[in-house]
Amino acid sequence: MKYNQRFNIKYKTTQVRGRSNNFWAFGVNIFKPNHPDVQALVEDGFVPQHYASKVWQSNFLLMNILKDIPFKRKLKVLEIGAGWGALSVFMNKHYDADVTASDLDANLKPYQQSLAEHNDTEIDSQTIAIEDIDDTLLEDTDLIVASDICYNQDTKQALQSLVESVACRNDVVMLLADIGRKAFMQLSDDNQNFTDVALHNHSIAQPIEMDGYVLSVNSLEGVLC
């Protein structure tokens, strides 16, 4: 039985492509860059940095995986490189999780809060670099999620340290999704020596047809289900 059946939620999903300024992904209504709320934020000076000009597609891989997981308790979730916070909104909306959407770019906080408000959800927004995620923060986290953030050698190096930290624990799970960038695949290859680090192929047809990968650190079922 699915944990989220008690919320009686239908995972409405529509295609990204189309004339509308928004679309649905697994029950979350997501803005496109031409949405009036997004344009208003840009006009107010909140210009996204670090490729955060939209919600990137690997978010949807993780949503598709997480929607059927029977979590056994209310989770504390940290989304890193959260961008507009779509995954954070998803986890709060469907699992009532305590979620922190973190990103290096402070300009993204209003995007995250706007998307959360639009979906009648509540998330926390913090400016946190990957390098600043320490044991104190990990002790207050059950699940770390991230999408399309391993795009060069600098981000790979930062994520390498975090993977090692999480792999040495038995109380935190990390899921990193990507379309298969060179740096991401190198990250996977460099961590094959860890027993509980694994690379998985995953495909979806909606809201966009795509193939991608999810790097898992520790067993989702073993720790959280």
ABEGO torsion letter per residue (X at the ends): XBAAAAAGBBBBBBBABEABABBBBGGBBBBBAABAAAAAAAAAGBBBBGGAABBBAAAAAAAAAAAABBBABBBBBBBBGAEAGAAAAAAAAAAGBBBBBBBABAAAAAAAAAAAAAAGBBBBBBBBBAAABBAAAAAABABBBBBGABABAAAAAAAAAAAAAAAABAABBBBBBBAGBAAAAAAAAAAAABAABBBBBBBBAOABBBBBBBBBBEBAAAAAX
